[in-house]
Amino acid sequence: MDVIFDATIKMNPQGAGWYIELEDTETTESFKCEDLKVFEAKLNELSEKYTGRLDEVRWSKDDDVTPFYLNEVRLGIIAMEEQINKEKEEAQAHNESLNQ
């Protein structure tokens, strides 16, 4: 079984800005993430139900999401991925130094 989450960028109906609706495709539970920190925390929390496994996040956006907000989310996700990769590399280097 693949662990897949759907993430949909939506416009905030209570004013300016966006949010991400995160859905667990296995349970169909969905969560409103007001920013990328909440999104990252919720994604980590949900993946823990699957022993930390995460195979895919399928991204989409509602039609009314402006290019400005789409780019804001995209750049935030890129920064998040870079940080995760950096932490993985540091952990791997640390583990390799312990094995020598």
N, C-alpha and C positions, 0 to 999 in steps of 0.2 A: 504494500500500500504506500503510495506516494503521499507525502505531507505537503499539501498545497493550500495556500491562502490567496484569497482575492483581495486586492486593495484598489478601491475606487476613489479618485480625487473628486470632491464635490465642493460646490460653493456653499458657504455658510449662509443660511437663510436669515439669520438675525443680524446681518450687517456684512461689512467687508471681510474678505478673507476666505479661507478654505478649510476643509477638514478631510481626513481620510477615513473612509468606512472600510474596516478590516473584517473580512469574513473567513471563518474556518470552514472550508468546503466539506469537511467530514461531518461536522455537527450542525452546520448552517448558522451557528451563532455569529452575530455581527456586533461590532464595537465602533463607536465614534471616537476617533483620535484627533484632538484639536491641534496638535503640532507633531513634529517629527520625534521629539523625545517620548511623548506618550505612545506614538506608533511603535517605536523601537522597543519600549518596555512591554507593551501589549503583545507584540510579535514574539518576544523572548518568553513571556509568560505562557502564551498559547503553545509554542513549540515544546515547552517543558512537558506538556501532556503526552508528547510523542518522544520522550527521552531526549529532548533537545534537537531532534531531527527537523530539518526544514529543507524540502526539496525545491520548492518554487514559490515565488510570489508573482501572481499574475496581475499586472497593472492595467487599469483603464481609467477613463475620466468621463465625467458627464459632459454633455455638449456645451453647457454654459460656462465651463471653466476657461478663464481667459489665458492667453499665452503667458502673461506675466506670472500668474499664480502657478501655472504648469511648470514653468522654468524654475520658479522658487522651490517647488517640491523636488524637481529633478536634481537641482544643484545640492539640495540638502541630502538627498538619498546618495548621491555620489560621494559627498563628504563622509556620510555615515559608513558607506562601504569601504572607503579608504582607511578610516579609523579601525574598522574591524579587521581588515587585511593587515594593517600595521601591527595590531595586537597579536594576531595569529603568527606573524613572522617573528615577533619578539619572543613569544612563547616557544615557538619551534627552536629558535636559536638558543634559548635558555635550556631547553630539554636536551639539545645536542651537546651543549657544553657540560651538562651533568653526566652524559654518557661517555665522555672522553676520559 
